[in-house]
Amino acid sequence: MTDQKFDFRIDATEGKARTGAVITPRGEIRTPAFMPVGTAATVKAMMPESVRATGADILLGNTYHLMLRPGAERIARLGGLHKFMNWNRPILTDSGGFQVMSLAGMRKLTEEGVKFKSHIDGAEFNLTPERSMEIQQLLGSDIVMCFDECPALPADRARIEESMRLSIRWAKRSREAFGDRPGHALFGIQQGGLESDLRAESAAALQEIGFDGYAIGGLAVGEGQEAMFGVLDYAPDQLPTQKPRYLMGVGKPDDIVGAVLRGVDMFDCVLPSRSGRTGQALTRMGAVNIKNARHADDPRPLDADCTCPACTNYSRAYLHHVFRAKEIISSMLLTWHNLHYYQELMAGLRSAIAAGNLHDFCTEFQAQRSIGDIPPL
């Protein structure tokens, strides 16, 4: 690594949309950016160099899963997460709060933190803001997320308000435990559900604490796109202009385009890799379900204009065959294609903002996707 400090640069804007870069000692992250999810120190069905070849500047790792297996202390002894998974560019790790939320009856929430049992072997753990910061430091994360509590939607206002204020108290403890780590960044997480005043309160409290970047949390948890966009119409504006804004867990291509238009800089989602493993290719024209019988005799590529290995070297008929035969290459090729498509989408958004033609880009994006999957000729 160099002596470069963590920073954020805005190169151009169009409306609320911005393009620039998050600057870290391990390299620049071009924004708007999509972060492939490497939950257990791997992007499923992909080699690290293949992920990089799609255009990814950064990966996301998962604190909850890595603390359970193989363990943060073990990864630290083996040289840290970058060396462990053979990825020498930036890594963002989430705090583990979202995964713990999903454990429902297997967890106990207190002011101190969350006690829960491992979904793997039933072992008991106690995850607190301080322990989350310690784990992420052991992993060597470039961008660390503060520990928060994220209730599923729908939820009543009292529950959302209680959770948001607990997350603020945990954010203060996360900030204190993180300390001063040059070259590493700590992001705060705005909560508040679908309530604009609660999100304003959360944003103000986080800015008073002071973070290197700010995430918009508590969305993509069951509220639907219309409600999500309703929040994004104001939530990014409640956060500092000169800091990166990260929308956690989003999402579908049209979710990302809509969020970029509303001022978001960073995204992550399991959708492209999960869809690849289940036979769904995400293309400029919409989703292609390669499992469908109509592809069995189709010699065309998934997308004639795509330069990924799946599209340049293989037909729909072949991809249909290997998926039906449950061959591992099916997951490899479809995941590569999906991640390539996502990175091309981000590159297109960056170029459009820089050139001042984002409206035209979005118009073409919507027109192409309305076509849907074209059947064999």
C-alpha positions as CSV (number, residue, x, y, z in Angstrom):
1,M,0.0,0.0,0.0
2,T,1.0,3.6,-0.5
3,D,0.8,6.5,2.0
4,Q,-2.4,7.7,0.3
5,K,-5.1,8.8,2.7
6,F,-8.8,8.0,2.4
7,D,-10.6,10.7,0.5
8,F,-13.6,11.3,-1.8
9,R,-13.6,13.3,-5.0
10,I,-16.5,14.5,-7.1
11,D,-15.5,15.1,-10.8
12,A,-18.9,15.9,-12.3
13,T,-22.5,16.2,-11.5
14,E,-25.8,16.2,-13.4
15,G,-28.8,17.0,-11.3
16,K,-28.3,15.1,-8.0
17,A,-26.2,12.4,-9.7
18,R,-22.4,12.5,-9.2
19,T,-19.4,10.8,-10.6
20,G,-15.9,10.7,-9.1
21,A,-13.8,8.4,-6.9
22,V,-13.4,7.1,-3.4
23,I,-9.6,7.2,-2.9
24,T,-7.9,4.6,-0.7
25,P,-4.4,3.3,-0.3
26,R,-5.3,0.2,-2.2
27,G,-6.6,2.1,-5.2
28,E,-9.4,4.3,-6.4
29,I,-13.1,3.2,-6.4
30,R,-14.8,4.8,-9.4
31,T,-18.2,6.1,-8.5
32,P,-21.1,5.4,-9.0
33,A,-19.7,2.0,-7.9
34,F,-21.1,-1.5,-7.6
35,M,-19.5,-3.8,-5.1
36,P,-19.8,-7.6,-5.8
37,V,-20.6,-9.5,-2.6
38,G,-17.9,-11.9,-1.3
39,T,-19.8,-13.1,1.7
40,A,-17.4,-15.8,2.9
41,A,-14.1,-14.4,1.4
42,T,-15.2,-15.4,-2.1
43,V,-17.5,-14.1,-4.8
44,K,-19.3,-17.4,-5.5
45,A,-18.3,-19.1,-8.7
46,M,-15.7,-16.5,-9.5
47,M,-11.9,-16.2,-9.3
48,P,-10.7,-12.9,-7.9
49,E,-9.0,-12.0,-11.1
50,S,-12.2,-12.7,-13.0
51,V,-14.1,-10.4,-10.7
52,R,-11.5,-7.7,-11.4
53,A,-11.8,-8.4,-15.1
54,T,-15.4,-7.4,-15.0
55,G,-14.4,-3.9,-13.9
56,A,-14.9,-4.2,-10.1
57,D,-12.8,-1.8,-8.0
58,I,-13.9,-3.1,-4.6
59,L,-15.5,-6.2,-3.0
60,L,-17.8,-6.5,0.0
61,G,-17.0,-9.0,2.8
62,N,-19.3,-10.1,5.6
63,T,-18.4,-9.7,9.2
64,Y,-21.0,-12.1,10.5
65,H,-20.1,-15.0,8.3
66,L,-16.3,-14.5,8.6
67,M,-16.5,-14.3,12.4
68,L,-18.2,-17.7,12.4
69,R,-16.1,-19.4,9.8
70,P,-13.0,-19.4,9.6
71,G,-12.8,-16.7,12.4
72,A,-11.4,-13.2,12.3
73,E,-8.4,-14.1,14.5
74,R,-7.4,-16.9,12.1
75,I,-7.7,-14.6,9.1
76,A,-5.5,-12.1,10.8
77,R,-2.8,-14.7,11.6
78,L,-2.9,-15.7,7.9
79,G,-2.1,-12.1,6.8
80,G,-5.6,-10.5,6.7
81,L,-8.5,-10.8,4.4
82,H,-6.9,-9.3,1.3
83,K,-4.1,-11.9,1.3
84,F,-6.4,-14.7,2.5
85,M,-8.8,-14.3,-0.5
86,N,-6.1,-13.0,-3.0
87,W,-7.7,-9.6,-3.6
88,N,-5.3,-6.7,-3.4
89,R,-7.8,-3.9,-4.0
90,P,-10.2,-2.3,-1.5
91,I,-12.6,-4.3,0.6
92,L,-15.6,-3.0,2.5
93,T,-17.0,-5.1,5.3
94,D,-20.5,-4.8,6.7
95,S,-20.9,-4.8,10.5
96,G,-22.8,-8.0,10.9
97,G,-25.9,-6.2,12.1
98,F,-28.1,-7.1,9.1
99,Q,-27.4,-10.8,9.3
100,V,-27.9,-10.9,13.0
101,M,-31.3,-9.2,12.5
102,S,-32.4,-12.1,10.3
103,L,-31.8,-14.7,13.0
104,A,-35.1,-13.7,14.7
105,G,-35.7,-16.2,17.5
106,M,-32.0,-17.1,17.7
107,R,-30.9,-13.7,19.0
108,K,-31.3,-11.5,22.1
109,L,-31.0,-7.8,21.6
110,T,-29.8,-5.5,24.5
111,E,-28.3,-2.1,24.9
112,E,-24.9,-3.8,25.0
113,G,-25.2,-5.6,21.7
114,V,-26.7,-8.9,20.3
115,K,-26.3,-12.4,21.7
116,F,-27.0,-15.1,19.2
117,K,-26.4,-18.7,18.3
118,S,-24.5,-19.6,15.1
119,H,-26.7,-20.9,12.4
120,I,-23.8,-23.4,11.6
121,D,-23.3,-25.2,14.9
122,G,-25.3,-23.4,17.5
123,A,-22.2,-21.9,19.2
124,E,-23.0,-18.7,21.2
125,F,-21.6,-15.3,20.3
126,N,-21.9,-11.8,21.6
127,L,-21.6,-9.1,18.9
128,T,-21.2,-5.5,20.2
129,P,-20.1,-2.3,18.5
130,E,-16.7,-2.8,20.0
131,R,-16.4,-6.4,18.9
132,S,-17.6,-5.6,15.4
133,M,-14.9,-2.9,15.1
134,E,-12.3,-5.4,16.4
135,I,-13.3,-8.1,13.9
136,Q,-13.2,-5.7,11.0
137,Q,-9.8,-4.4,12.0
138,L,-8.5,-8.0,12.3
139,L,-9.8,-8.6,8.7
140,G,-8.0,-5.5,7.6
141,S,-11.0,-3.9,6.0
142,D,-10.4,-0.7,4.0
143,I,-14.0,0.6,4.7
144,V,-15.6,-0.4,8.0
145,M,-19.3,-0.1,8.7
146,C,-20.4,0.9,12.2
147,F,-22.6,-1.6,14.1
148,D,-26.3,-0.9,13.8
149,E,-29.7,-2.4,14.3
150,C,-31.9,-2.8,11.2
151,P,-35.5,-3.7,11.7
152,A,-37.4,-5.4,8.9
153,L,-40.2,-3.4,7.2
154,P,-43.1,-3.0,7.7
155,A,-42.7,-1.9,11.3
156,D,-44.6,0.6,13.4
157,R,-43.1,4.1,14.0
158,A,-42.3,3.4,17.7
159,R,-40.2,0.3,16.7
160,I,-38.4,2.3,14.0
161,E,-37.7,5.2,16.3
162,E,-36.4,3.0,19.1
163,S,-34.1,1.1,16.7
164,M,-32.8,4.3,15.1
165,R,-31.8,5.8,18.4
166,L,-30.1,2.6,19.5
167,S,-28.2,2.6,16.3
168,I,-27.0,6.2,17.0
169,R,-25.7,5.1,20.5
170,W,-24.0,2.1,18.8
171,A,-22.5,4.5,16.2
172,K,-20.9,6.6,18.9
173,R,-19.4,3.4,20.5
174,S,-18.3,2.2,17.0
175,R,-16.5,5.6,16.4
176,E,-14.7,5.4,19.7
177,A,-13.7,1.8,19.2
178,F,-12.5,2.4,15.7
179,G,-10.1,5.1,16.8
180,D,-7.6,6.7,14.5
181,R,-6.6,4.4,11.6
182,P,-5.0,6.4,8.7
183,G,-5.8,4.9,5.3
184,H,-8.9,3.1,6.7
185,A,-12.5,4.6,6.7
186,L,-15.5,4.2,9.0
187,F,-19.0,4.8,7.6
188,G,-22.0,5.7,9.7
189,I,-25.4,4.2,8.8
190,Q,-28.5,6.3,8.6
191,Q,-31.7,4.6,9.8
192,G,-35.3,5.7,10.3
193,G,-37.4,3.5,8.1
194,L,-39.7,5.4,5.8
195,E,-40.0,8.4,8.2
196,S,-38.3,11.5,6.9
197,D,-38.1,13.2,10.3
198,L,-36.5,10.1,11.9
199,R,-34.0,9.9,9.0
200,A,-33.2,13.6,9.4
201,E,-32.6,13.0,13.2
202,S,-30.3,10.0,12.4
203,A,-28.4,11.9,9.7
204,A,-27.8,14.9,12.0
205,A,-26.6,12.7,14.9
206,L,-24.2,10.8,12.6
207,Q,-22.7,14.0,11.3
208,E,-22.2,15.3,14.8
209,I,-20.2,12.1,15.6
210,G,-18.3,12.4,12.3
211,F,-17.7,9.6,9.7
212,D,-15.7,9.2,6.6
213,G,-18.8,8.2,4.6
214,Y,-22.4,7.6,5.2
215,A,-24.7,4.7,4.3
216,I,-28.4,4.7,3.8
217,G,-29.6,1.7,5.7
218,G,-32.9,0.1,6.5
219,L,-34.1,-0.1,2.8
220,A,-34.5,-3.1,0.5
221,V,-35.9,-4.9,3.5
222,G,-39.5,-5.5,2.1
223,E,-40.8,-1.9,1.4
224,G,-40.9,-2.1,-2.4
225,Q,-39.3,0.2,-5.0
226,E,-41.8,3.0,-4.9
227,A,-41.4,3.4,-1.1
228,M,-37.6,3.1,-1.4
229,F,-37.4,5.8,-4.0
230,G,-39.7,7.9,-1.9
231,V,-37.1,7.8,0.9
232,L,-34.2,8.3,-1.6
233,D,-35.9,11.5,-2.8
234,Y,-34.8,13.1,0.4
235,A,-32.4,10.9,2.4
236,P,-29.2,11.5,0.3
237,D,-29.8,15.3,0.7
238,Q,-29.7,14.8,4.5
239,L,-26.1,13.5,4.3
240,P,-23.0,15.5,3.6
241,T,-22.4,16.4,-0.1
242,Q,-18.6,15.9,0.1
243,K,-18.7,12.4,1.6
244,P,-19.6,9.1,-0.3
245,R,-23.1,7.9,0.1
246,Y,-23.7,4.1,0.1
247,L,-27.1,2.5,-0.4
248,M,-26.8,-0.9,1.4
249,G,-28.1,-4.1,-0.2
250,V,-29.4,-2.5,-3.5
251,G,-30.1,-3.9,-5.9
252,K,-31.8,-4.5,-9.3
253,P,-30.5,-2.6,-12.3
254,D,-33.4,-0.2,-12.3
255,D,-33.1,0.3,-8.5
256,I,-29.4,1.3,-9.0
257,V,-30.2,3.7,-11.9
258,G,-33.0,5.4,-9.9
259,A,-30.7,5.7,-6.8
260,V,-27.9,7.2,-8.8
261,L,-30.3,9.8,-10.1
262,R,-31.1,10.6,-6.5
263,G,-27.4,11.1,-5.5
264,V,-26.2,7.7,-4.3
265,D,-22.5,6.7,-5.0
266,M,-22.1,3.1,-3.9
267,F,-24.1,-0.1,-4.0
268,D,-23.9,-3.8,-3.2
269,C,-26.2,-6.7,-3.8
270,V,-26.1,-10.5,-4.1
271,L,-28.5,-10.4,-7.0
272,P,-26.0,-10.8,-9.9
273,S,-24.2,-13.8,-8.4
274,R,-27.3,-15.4,-6.9
275,S,-29.1,-15.0,-10.2
276,G,-26.2,-16.6,-12.1
277,R,-26.4,-19.7,-9.9
278,T,-30.1,-20.0,-10.5
279,G,-30.1,-19.7,-14.3
280,Q,-31.0,-16.1,-14.7
281,A,-28.9,-13.8,-16.9
282,L,-29.3,-10.1,-16.4
283,T,-29.0,-8.2,-19.7
284,R,-29.6,-4.8,-21.2
285,M,-32.9,-6.1,-22.5
286,G,-34.0,-7.5,-19.2
287,A,-33.7,-10.9,-17.5
288,V,-33.1,-14.1,-19.5
289,N,-34.2,-17.3,-17.8
290,I,-31.7,-19.7,-19.4
291,K,-33.5,-22.7,-17.9
292,N,-36.5,-22.2,-20.3
293,A,-36.8,-24.9,-23.0
294,R,-37.0,-22.3,-25.8
295,H,-33.2,-21.8,-25.4
296,A,-32.3,-25.4,-26.1
297,D,-31.8,-24.9,-29.9
298,D,-30.9,-21.2,-29.8
299,P,-27.4,-20.5,-31.3
300,R,-27.4,-16.8,-30.3
301,P,-25.4,-15.4,-27.4
302,L,-27.1,-14.0,-24.4
303,D,-26.4,-10.5,-25.7
304,A,-24.6,-10.0,-29.0
305,D,-23.2,-6.7,-27.8
306,C,-21.7,-8.1,-24.5
307,T,-18.0,-8.9,-24.4
308,C,-18.0,-11.2,-21.4
309,P,-16.8,-14.9,-21.9
310,A,-20.3,-16.3,-21.7
311,C,-21.5,-14.1,-24.6
312,T,-18.4,-14.2,-26.8
313,N,-17.7,-17.9,-26.5
314,Y,-21.0,-19.7,-25.8
315,S,-24.5,-20.0,-27.2
316,R,-27.8,-19.8,-25.3
317,A,-28.2,-23.5,-26.2
318,Y,-25.0,-24.4,-24.5
319,L,-25.8,-22.3,-21.4
320,H,-29.2,-24.0,-21.3
321,H,-27.6,-27.4,-21.5
322,V,-25.0,-26.9,-18.7
323,F,-27.6,-25.4,-16.4
324,R,-30.0,-28.3,-16.9
325,A,-27.1,-30.8,-16.5
326,K,-26.1,-29.0,-13.2
327,E,-22.6,-28.4,-14.4
328,I,-20.5,-26.0,-12.4
329,I,-19.5,-24.0,-15.5
330,S,-23.1,-22.8,-15.7
331,S,-22.8,-20.8,-12.4
332,M,-19.3,-19.6,-13.5
333,L,-20.4,-18.3,-16.9
334,L,-23.7,-16.8,-15.9
335,T,-22.3,-15.1,-12.8
336,W,-19.4,-13.7,-14.8
337,H,-21.9,-12.3,-17.3
338,N,-24.1,-10.8,-14.7
339,L,-21.2,-9.1,-12.9
340,H,-19.9,-7.9,-16.3
341,Y,-23.3,-6.4,-17.0
342,Y,-23.5,-4.6,-13.7
343,Q,-20.0,-3.1,-14.1
344,E,-20.9,-2.0,-17.7
345,L,-24.0,-0.3,-16.3
346,M,-21.9,1.5,-13.7
347,A,-19.4,2.6,-16.3
348,G,-22.2,3.8,-18.5
349,L,-23.6,5.9,-15.7
350,R,-20.2,7.4,-14.9
351,S,-19.6,8.3,-18.6
352,A,-23.1,9.7,-19.0
353,I,-22.8,12.0,-15.9
354,A,-19.3,13.1,-17.0
355,A,-20.7,14.0,-20.5
356,G,-23.8,15.6,-19.2
357,N,-26.2,13.2,-21.0
358,L,-27.5,11.2,-18.1
359,H,-31.1,11.8,-19.2
360,D,-30.5,10.3,-22.6
361,F,-28.7,7.3,-21.0
362,C,-31.6,6.6,-18.7
363,T,-34.1,7.0,-21.5
364,E,-32.2,4.4,-23.6
365,F,-31.9,2.1,-20.5
366,Q,-35.6,2.1,-20.0
367,A,-36.4,1.6,-23.7
368,Q,-34.1,-1.4,-24.0
369,R,-35.5,-3.1,-20.9
370,S,-39.1,-2.7,-22.1
371,I,-38.2,-5.0,-25.0
372,G,-37.7,-7.9,-22.6
373,D,-36.2,-11.2,-23.6
374,I,-36.4,-11.7,-27.4
375,P,-37.5,-15.2,-28.4
376,P,-35.6,-17.3,-31.0
377,L,-36.1,-16.1,-34.6
